[in-house]
């Protein structure tokens, strides 16, 4: 049982009573017991009532992330075993935990393991430890995950700048088990994808877009498609498999485009696509100026809102992209407009998309909504775990010349 305590200010326990796992510095009255960063502490109310066991972070404004709200559940090896087994049971229920495929095995707070990300790539795992608490237990988590998920090896990709907020250095390399191959092939919806977990963005592949890629087949047949911010070609492969007439892929990363071409050819597509290494914002303007038109457009930019201070700038960027998208769409065309910025809430995103349509001179209707895949579950008590959102809209009329 931890000796150190975080004592909250009076009235600041409400979020923890609702099982939200974050304790910000402004809610803390005092800390007793001199804990080190990553140590497990007891969080109590101003009247000394138990609230949670949490991981302490000395430098972050997020002073503590709660491991458990059960006073009898101690944070030890058995605690991590039970959390990982729970995560496995969910992926088994979703029929996603397949050694020939890939999925997110552990999604941080939603799986009761704040700061822990583990993705499956076939027989191997790729992990990220993004908080002081997860860093302290990384070896235990790695050992248990190897056993519980039946992995051959786990590679660590904790090479992200977010760790600096916890005063942690970036790190990458083998964590447990056998050495990771240079490339791994995974199967998704009957498509083959070659993944480079050592060098790709995040852990190497965006499993959160699985359901969105599946939905592409509904709208792609016979369509001329524009795929902006295409990364390694997941949407392009899905569209061509569904019978798209052509796909133009845009991305600023030449390595990502090279991987996209490899994936397209891996699935038997030797033609019907073009890959352009460009600044997507500038290229969209050029396509509009050239009078290009498409039947199906996907806009899936990287995170454009990193903090509340960047929200206004991010809104302008999302609105510009959607405006360009609508200008490039034929009447009856379909736009997938996506945001992976957690601070961008859906009502605001819909307003931005609406404003963009008005500026482009088109009338559009929402025919579907997009969200992260089920292996990235949204914890009801932690709305912040819902970050990926999107709108599927179709243009029902357009002013002449728009």
N, C-alpha and C positions, 0 to 999 in steps of 0.2 A: 504494500500500500504506500503511495507516495506521501512524503512528509510535507513537501512544498504545497502552498496554497495560493490560488488567485482569488482574492476577495473582491466581489463586484460592488459597485456603488449601489445605493438604495434605488430600487425600481428598475435596475438594468438586467434583471434575470429573465424578463418576459420571453425573449427570443429563445433562450435555452430551455425554458419550460415548454416551448413549442417545438423543441428538438431541432432547432437550427444550430449547426455546430461551430459557428464562428464567434470568437470573443475579440472585439476590437479594443485598442488601447484606451479609447475614451470611456469605455465601460468599467475599467479597472480602478478600484479604490487603492488597493495595495497588494503586494506580493510578499509572502513570507517563506522562509526556508532557503533562499538563495539558489533557485534552480538554474541549471545551465540550459542553453538552447537545445531543444529536442527532448528534454526530460519530460516525463509524465507528471502532471500536477493535478491536484484536486481543485475544482472550481466550485466555489460556494457563494451563496447570496450574502447580502450585508448582515443578515441575521444568522449566518453560519449554517444554513441549510445546504445539504449536498445537491449539486446540480449536474456535475459531469466529471469524468477524467479526461484530461486534454493534454496535447503536446504543446509545450511552451516554446515560443519563439522570441528570443531576446531583442532582435533588431527590427522585426516587422511590425507594421501598424496592426496587423492581424496577430495579436498577442498569443492567442491559443486557438487550436483546432481540436474539437472534441472527438475523442475516440469512442466513448461510451457514456450513456446516460443512466446506466445501471450500476449502483454502488457496489454490487456483489460481483461485477465482471471486471476483473483486474487485467491490466494491459501487460500481457506476457506472451510467450510463444503460443499457448493454447488459444489466446484471444485472436491472434493473427491466423491461426489454423481455421478457427470457426468462421472468420470473415471470408477467407479465401474459399472455403467449402461452400459458403452461402453464394458467393459470386459464381462459382462453378455450377451450382444447382440451377441458377437462373439461366446461364448460357446453355446448359443442357436442355432446359425446358423450351428455350427458343430454338433449339436444334441448330445452334451455331458453333458449338464447341467440337469442331471436326478437324482431325489432324491433317486433312488435305486442303483445308480452307483457312480462312482468317477471320478474326473478330476481335473486339475489345473484351478482354477477360476481366479486367478490373478498371472501374471508372470512378476513382477518387471517392468523394463524399457519398455518391450514390450507392457505393458498395461498402460504406462504413469504414473506408480507409483513406482519409483526407491526404491529398498529395501523392497518391500512388496511382500510376497508370501502367497497365500491362496489356500488350497486344499479342495475339497469337498469329504467327506466320507459319502455317503448316506445323512442323514438329518443334518450332523454335518460338521463343518469346522475346519481346523487346519491352524493356521497362523504363519508366521515368520516375524519379523521386524528386518532388517539387517543393517539399516543405521540410522544416527542421525535424519534425517528428518522424516522417517517413524516412528521412536520411539516417536517423539514429537506428532504425530497425531494418535497414535495407538488406543486410546479410540474412537475417532471419526470414524476411519476406521472400527473398530470392530463393532460399533453400526450400521453403515450404511450397512456393508456387511451382517450382520444378517438379516436385513430387505430386502435388494435388492435380495439376493440369496435365501431367504426363508429358512434359516437354523434354527435349534432348538437351537444350541449353537456353540460357537467357542472356541477352546482350543489353547493356545499359546505355540509354541515350538521354542522360541527364545533362545535355549540352544546350540548355535553354536559358535565356537571360532572366526569366522569371525567378530563377534560383537566387539571383542577387538580392531580391527583396527579403530573403531569409538569411542573407549573409553567407550564402553557400557558393562555392566555386563550381563552374561547369565541369562535367566529367562524362566520359564515354569509354566503353570497353566491356569485356566479358564479366558477367556477374556470377554466373553459376553454370555448371554442366559443360557440355561439349562446345567446341568452337563453332561459331555461326558461319554458314557458307557465305560466299561473296554475294550471291543472289539466291532468292527463294521464290518458288512459283506457288501461287495460291489460286484457288478456283472460286469464282463468285458468279452465281446465276448462269452457270455454264460457260463463263468466260475465263480465260487464263491470263493471269497478270504476273509479270516478273517484278519482284520488289527488291530494292537495295536498302535494307534497314540501317546499314552503317552510315549512309550518306544522304538518304532521302529526307524530305521535310518531316518534322515531328518524329514519328517512329517509322516512316517510310511509305505509309498508305493511309488513305482517309476512309476507314471503315464506317464512319458516321454517315457517309453518303450512300451506303449500300441501297437503302430503300429508294432514294432519289434516282440512282442509276437504274434500278429496276423499273421505275415509272417512265423512264425515257422511252422504253419500247412502245408505250401507249401512243406517243406523239410523233415518233421519228419516221415511221414508214413513208417512203416516197418524198421526204422533206429535204430541202437544202438547209443545212444546219451550220450555225456559227457557235463555236465553243470557246468562249473567252475565259482566260485563266485556266487552261485545260489541264495543267499539272501533268500527270503521267498517262492521260488518255482514257480514263475510265468511262466518261460519258461518250467519248467518240466510239469506243469499242461497242458499247451498248447500243448506240444509234445505228451503226453500220450493221450490226447483227440483226437489228429490227427492220432493216431495209431502207435506211436513209439514202437519198440519191447522192449526197456529198456532204463532207464535213470539213470546215475550215477551223483548225486549231490555232489558238493564239496563246502565247505565254512568253514571259521575259526570260525564263530559265532555259538555256540550251540543254543542260543535262536532263531536265524534266521532259523536254521535247524529244530528246534522244530515247528516253525510256518509253515515252508515248509511242514513238514509231516502232520500238521493239515489241510493245504490247499489241499494237495493231497487227503487225506481221505475225506475231505468235498466234493470233486468232484467225489467220488466213486472209487478212485484208491487205492486199498489195496495191490497191488503187482506191479512188473515191475519197481520198483525204489529202489535205495540204497542211503542213505545219509551218507556222511563222514565228520566229523569235523576235518579238516586238514588245514595246511598252503598250499594254492593252488599252490604256486610256487614250494614247495618241493614235493608235491604229483604229480604234472605233471612230474617232473623229474623221480620219482619212477615208474610212469606208463610207461614212455618211456623205462626205464631200464628193466622193466618186459615184454616188447614187446607187450603191449596192443594196440589194434586198435579200432577205432570207425568210424562210418559212418557220424556222424553229431556232431560238437563240437561248443559250445558257450563259448566265452571268454568275460566276462563282468566285468572287475575289477573295484574297486573303483577308485576315482580320483588319478592318479599317478603323475600329474604335478600340484603342488600347486602354483608355481611362476616361473618366467623366470629363476631364479637361479637353479630350480630343473628340467628344461626341459631336459637337457642331461641325467640325471639319469632316468627320466621318459621314455625317448626314449629307453634306454637300457632295461628297464623293459618290455615295450610293445613288443620290438623285441624278447626278451626271451620267452614271453608268446606265441607269434605267431609261433616262431620256434618250441616250444614244441607241439603246436596245429598241425602243419603240420606233425611233426614226428609221431603223434598219428592217423592221418587220413588215412583211406583206399583210394586207387585210386578211383576217382569218389566221394569221400566224400566232405562234405560241411562244411566250417568254417564261423561262425559269429564272426568277430573280432571287438570289440567295444571300444570306448574311450569316457569318459564323461569329459575329461580335456579340458576346453575352450581354453587353450593356444596351444593345439595340433591341428594344422590345417590339413585339409584333404590331401593336397599334401604331407606333411611330413609323415602323417600316412600311406599313400599308399606306400611311399618309404620304411618305416620301415617294412611294411608287405611284400613287395617285397624282401627286404634283408633277412627277416626271411625264406621265401620260398626257396631262393637260398641256404641259410645255411643248410636247411633241405633236400636239394637235390630233390625238387619237382618243377614241372611246374604247375602253378595255373592261373586261369583266374577269373576276376571279373564278377559276374553274377547279382549283385544287390548292392545297397548302402543303408545305414541305417541312419536315423536321428530322432530327437526328435519328439514327437507327436504334432499335430496341436494345442493342448491346451497349448503348450509351443511355441507360435509363435515367429518367428524371425523378429525383427524390421529391415527394410531395411537400416535405417540410423545407426543402432547399430549392426555391425556384431558380436560383442562379445556375443549377445544373442543366437547365434548358438553355442552350446557347445557339444551336443551329435552327434557323427558320427561313422560310421562303414562300413565295407566292407563284403560282402558275396562273398566268393571265393570257387571255386571247383578245386580239384586236377585232372589235365588231364593226368599227367604222373609222375612217381617217379623212381628214380634210385634204383636199386636192393639193398636191405638192409637198405634203408632210412626209 
